[in-house]
């Protein structure tokens, strides 16, 4: 029996936050608008902007003052997180009405596996019917990529915006993708593209045809995986549950002014560590490594990471590690932004902590309690008493990641 070909859709909402604002207030339609943070707090960066604003040279991540200089009539709006979450939930509810195989990736994009859906029409017409339904019911534009795998579907959805529908077949990869600069490939950032350039990889085609041994030597497994993507190979399935897989917990903050004072910097690192620890605690998580992120006054970014032996979740240890990493990285330049992230997180209830000279005393104090628990269990049964139970904590503001990730709460099965 011949295996049925996979058909994957990647749906990407167009200028999502700006489009939600225009749907909420129709008087904003056709106008140059942007959603931005508070300029007074130096968070005056555009989160998104409408296509009318883009036509005037305005783009996402541009500073507010520069955007207003390019487009004096630009209408600035503060972010309305709950409004965006409600729109996102409604959009994903529409997608799930066609198939349960929907994988949210972020608040405004997701994958659908429609291989087994009875479309009653070809894939392009089916995608157009979904696109038009979202417009009709939510008044929000989107672009859809159609391909045999997730990587190509994601790539296709970026090819035509707004309101685009693009098919990208594996046999078209050499013609359509290989001539492009490698940095334009999904999954390749500025840092990785610079590494590629160092050993002669400038285009996606160069990456696709590079020797596997060279890629593994220079970039490890990541290099091999990116090479497969450049050849149109991606065997990942659409996983509705992957939205709940937390891989890291972090916080960052843009400072009100450029800071060089060590005491001020360490105060910020402590506050960030407290927030990260609180969020780990609220989710009952611990991590295996920590990363700090530094952005200087010239917008140059630096990161440094460290892997730890024992589980990492306490504020004190997070702060100590973050401070050590900072001083090993910082070269006295003025700091604009700081971030602290605990990576490779997992459920604390599933971990086993390694004893060391630093925590042995703490465990030794618990020994009499453990013996008492064991005695009671032997006498009255194992379920009579347990050392501890996992209590589902009420989410707090500290437990949130960012407003673009809070949407995960809306996908929990009630």
C-alpha positions in Angstrom: 0.0 0.0 0.0 1.4 3.4 -1.0 2.0 5.8 1.8 -0.1 8.9 1.7 1.8 12.1 1.1 2.0 14.5 4.0 0.4 17.9 3.6 1.5 20.4 6.2 0.1 23.9 6.5 2.0 26.7 8.3 -0.4 29.6 9.2 1.3 32.9 10.1 -0.9 35.8 11.1 0.1 39.1 9.3 1.2 42.0 11.6 -0.8 40.2 14.3 -0.9 42.8 17.1 -1.5 45.7 14.7 -4.1 43.7 12.8 -5.9 42.9 16.1 -6.0 46.6 17.0 -7.4 47.5 13.5 -10.1 44.8 13.9 -11.0 46.1 17.3 -11.1 49.7 16.1 -12.0 49.8 12.4 -11.2 53.6 12.3 -7.5 52.5 12.4 -7.8 50.5 9.1 -5.7 51.9 6.3 -3.6 53.9 8.7 0.0 53.6 9.7 -0.1 52.2 13.2 2.4 50.5 15.5 2.3 48.7 18.9 5.2 49.8 21.1 6.5 49.8 24.6 6.9 52.9 26.8 9.4 55.3 25.3 9.9 57.0 28.8 11.3 53.7 30.1 13.6 53.3 27.0 11.4 50.3 26.0 10.3 52.4 23.0 10.7 49.6 20.5 8.1 48.7 17.9 6.7 45.3 18.7 4.9 45.2 15.4 3.5 47.7 12.8 0.8 47.7 10.1 1.6 47.2 6.5 0.7 50.9 5.9 3.5 51.8 8.3 5.9 49.4 6.6 5.3 51.1 3.3 6.7 54.3 4.9 9.9 52.6 5.9 8.9 51.6 9.4 9.7 48.1 10.7 9.4 45.9 13.8 12.2 46.5 16.4 12.8 50.1 15.2 12.9 52.6 18.0 9.9 54.8 18.5 11.8 58.1 17.8 13.2 56.8 14.5 9.8 55.5 13.4 8.1 58.8 14.1 10.9 60.6 12.2 10.3 58.4 9.2 6.5 58.5 9.5 5.3 61.5 11.5 1.6 60.4 11.2 2.4 57.0 12.8 -0.2 56.1 15.4 1.4 54.5 18.5 -0.6 52.1 20.6 0.3 50.4 23.9 0.2 46.6 23.8 -3.1 45.0 25.0 -2.0 41.5 26.0 -5.4 40.1 26.8 -6.8 41.3 23.5 -4.1 39.5 21.6 -4.5 36.3 23.6 -8.2 36.3 23.0 -7.7 36.7 19.2 -5.0 34.0 19.2 -7.3 31.5 21.0 -10.1 32.2 18.6 -7.8 31.6 15.6 -6.5 28.3 17.0 -10.1 27.2 17.8 -10.9 27.7 14.1 -7.9 25.6 13.0 -8.8 22.8 15.4 -12.3 22.7 13.9 -10.7 21.1 10.8 -8.2 18.7 12.5 -6.9 18.0 16.0 -3.4 17.9 14.5 -2.7 21.6 15.2 0.7 22.6 16.8 0.8 26.2 18.1 4.3 27.6 17.8 3.7 31.1 19.1 0.8 33.4 19.8 0.3 34.1 16.0 1.5 31.0 14.1 1.1 27.3 14.0 1.2 24.1 12.0 -1.6 21.9 10.8 -1.3 18.4 9.4 -4.2 18.1 6.9 -3.0 14.9 5.3 -6.0 12.9 6.4 -8.6 15.7 6.2 -11.4 15.3 3.6 -10.9 18.6 1.9 -13.4 18.1 -1.0 -11.0 20.3 -3.0 -7.3 20.8 -3.6 -4.9 21.9 -0.9 -4.7 25.5 -2.1 -8.5 26.0 -2.3 -8.8 24.4 1.2 -6.1 26.8 2.6 -7.9 29.7 1.0 -11.2 28.7 2.7 -9.4 28.7 6.1 -7.8 32.0 5.4 -11.1 33.6 4.3 -12.9 32.1 7.4 -10.4 33.8 9.7 -11.0 37.1 7.8 -14.8 36.7 8.0 -15.0 35.7 11.7 -12.0 37.5 13.2 -11.2 40.2 10.6 -7.6 39.2 10.7 -5.3 38.5 7.7 -2.9 35.6 7.5 -0.5 33.8 5.2 -0.4 30.0 4.7 2.5 27.9 3.5 1.8 24.4 2.0 4.5 21.8 1.9 5.3 18.1 2.6 7.1 19.0 5.9 7.2 21.7 8.6 10.4 23.4 7.5 9.2 24.0 3.9 5.7 25.0 5.1 7.3 27.6 7.4 9.5 28.8 4.6 6.6 29.0 2.2 4.4 31.1 4.5 7.1 33.8 4.5 7.2 34.1 0.8 4.0 36.0 0.2 2.6 38.5 2.7 0.0 39.7 3.5 -2.8 37.2 2.6 -0.5 34.9 0.7 -0.9 31.2 0.0 2.3 29.5 -1.3 3.1 25.9 -2.2 6.7 24.8 -1.8 7.6 21.3 -3.0 10.8 19.5 -2.2 11.8 19.3 -5.8 11.7 23.1 -5.9 14.2 23.7 -3.1 17.3 23.9 -5.4 15.6 26.4 -7.6 13.9 28.6 -5.1 16.0 28.4 -1.9 19.6 27.5 -2.8 20.4 30.9 -4.4 19.3 32.8 -1.3 21.8 34.1 1.4 22.1 31.5 4.2 20.8 34.0 6.8 17.4 34.1 5.0 16.9 30.4 5.9 14.6 29.7 8.9 16.7 28.5 11.8 19.8 30.5 10.9 20.5 33.6 12.9 23.1 36.3 12.5 25.6 34.4 14.7 25.3 31.1 12.9 25.5 32.8 9.5 28.7 34.5 10.5 30.1 31.1 11.4 29.1 29.7 8.1 30.8 32.6 6.3 34.0 31.8 8.0 34.3 28.5 6.2 32.8 29.5 2.8 29.1 28.9 3.2 27.3 32.0 2.0 24.1 30.7 0.4 21.5 28.0 1.3 22.9 26.1 -1.7 26.4 26.2 -0.2 25.0 24.7 3.0 23.0 22.1 1.2 26.1 20.8 -0.6 28.7 21.2 2.2 30.6 18.2 3.4 28.8 16.7 6.5 32.1 16.1 8.2 32.9 19.8 8.0 29.5 20.9 9.3 29.7 18.4 12.2 33.2 19.6 13.1 32.3 23.3 13.1 28.7 23.2 14.4 28.0 19.7 15.7 24.5 18.2 15.3 23.1 21.7 14.6 25.2 21.9 11.4 23.9 18.5 10.2 20.3 19.4 10.9 20.5 22.7 9.1 22.1 20.9 6.1 19.1 18.5 6.0 16.7 21.5 6.1 18.6 23.2 3.3 18.0 20.0 1.2 14.3 20.1 2.1 14.5 17.2 4.6 12.5 17.5 7.8 10.9 14.5 9.4 9.3 16.2 12.4 5.6 15.5 12.9 3.0 18.0 13.9 2.7 17.6 17.6 -0.2 19.2 19.4 1.4 18.6 22.8 4.7 20.2 22.1 3.2 23.6 23.0 3.5 22.5 26.7 7.2 21.6 26.5 9.0 24.4 28.5 12.6 24.3 27.6 13.8 27.5 29.4 12.6 30.1 31.8 14.1 33.6 31.6 13.6 37.3 32.2 15.3 40.3 30.7 14.9 44.0 31.1 15.9 47.1 29.2 17.6 49.6 31.6 16.3 53.2 31.9 19.7 54.5 30.9 23.1 53.0 30.0 24.7 51.6 33.2 28.3 51.1 34.1 28.0 51.0 37.9 28.7 47.5 39.2 26.4 47.8 42.2 23.5 48.9 40.0 24.1 46.0 37.5 24.2 43.4 40.3 20.9 44.8 41.7 19.3 44.2 38.3 20.8 40.7 38.1 19.4 40.0 41.5 15.9 41.2 40.6 16.1 39.1 37.4 17.2 36.0 39.4 14.3 36.5 41.8 11.8 36.6 39.0 13.3 33.5 37.3 13.4 31.6 40.5 9.7 32.5 41.2 8.6 31.3 37.8 10.6 28.1 38.2 8.9 27.5 41.6 5.4 28.3 40.2 5.9 25.7 37.5 7.8 23.2 39.8 10.7 23.2 37.5 14.5 23.1 37.8 17.2 23.6 35.1 20.6 22.2 34.1 22.3 25.4 32.8 22.1 29.1 33.0 22.7 31.8 30.3 23.2 35.6 30.7 22.4 38.0 27.9 24.1 41.4 27.7 23.3 44.2 25.2 25.6 47.2 25.3 24.8 50.8 24.4 25.8 50.1 20.8 23.3 47.2 20.6 26.0 44.6 20.5 24.8 41.4 22.1 26.9 39.0 24.2 25.8 35.7 25.9 27.6 33.3 28.1 26.3 30.0 29.5 27.3 27.5 32.2 26.1 23.9 32.8 25.7 22.9 36.5 25.9 19.5 38.2 22.8 19.8 40.4 19.4 21.1 39.7 19.2 24.8 39.4 16.1 26.6 40.8 17.0 28.7 43.9 17.3 32.4 43.6 20.6 32.6 45.5 22.4 30.1 43.2 20.9 31.6 40.1 22.1 35.1 41.2 25.6 33.8 42.1 26.1 32.1 38.7 24.6 35.0 36.7 27.0 37.4 38.5 30.0 35.2 37.9 29.1 34.8 34.2 28.5 38.6 33.9 31.9 39.5 35.3 33.6 37.0 33.1 32.0 38.5 30.0 31.7 42.3 30.7 34.4 44.6 29.5 33.3 47.8 31.3 31.1 49.0 28.3 27.8 50.7 29.2 25.0 48.2 29.5 21.6 48.7 27.9 19.9 45.4 28.6 20.4 42.4 30.9 18.8 39.0 30.8 19.0 35.8 32.9 17.7 32.4 31.6 17.7 28.9 33.2 17.8 26.4 30.4 17.1 22.6 29.9 14.4 22.7 32.5 12.5 19.7 33.8 10.0 18.7 36.5 11.7 18.8 39.9 9.7 15.8 40.9 11.5 13.7 38.3 15.0 14.7 39.3 17.6 13.2 41.6 20.1 15.6 43.2 23.7 14.6 43.4 25.2 15.0 46.9 28.2 17.3 47.3 30.1 18.9 50.0 27.8 21.9 49.6 24.5 20.1 50.1 25.5 17.1 52.2 24.7 18.9 55.5 21.2 19.8 54.2 20.5 16.2 53.3 21.9 14.9 56.5 19.4 17.0 58.5 16.6 15.3 56.5 17.8 11.8 57.3 15.8 11.4 60.6 12.7 12.5 58.8 13.2 10.0 56.0 13.7 7.2 58.5 10.5 8.2 60.3 8.6 8.2 57.1 10.0 4.7 56.2 9.0 3.3 59.6 5.4 4.7 59.3 5.1 3.3 55.8 6.3 -0.1 57.0 3.8 -0.2 59.8 0.7 1.3 58.2 1.3 1.0 54.4 3.2 2.9 51.8 0.3 5.3 51.0 -0.2 6.3 54.6 2.4 9.0 54.5 4.6 10.5 51.9 7.6 12.8 52.2 6.0 15.4 49.9 3.4 15.9 47.2 3.4 18.1 44.2 0.9 20.9 44.7 -0.3 22.7 41.6 0.4 26.3 42.4 -1.7 29.2 41.3 0.0 31.0 38.5 1.4 34.4 39.4 2.6 37.2 37.3 6.2 36.0 38.0 5.3 32.6 36.5 4.7 34.1 33.1 7.3 34.2 30.4 6.3 37.1 28.1 3.0 38.2 26.7 3.8 36.3 23.5 4.1 33.1 25.5 1.2 33.6 28.0 -1.0 32.3 25.2 0.1 28.7 26.2 -2.4 28.9 29.1 -5.2 29.1 26.6 -4.3 25.7 25.1 -4.6 23.7 28.3 -7.3 21.1 28.2 -9.9 22.2 30.8 
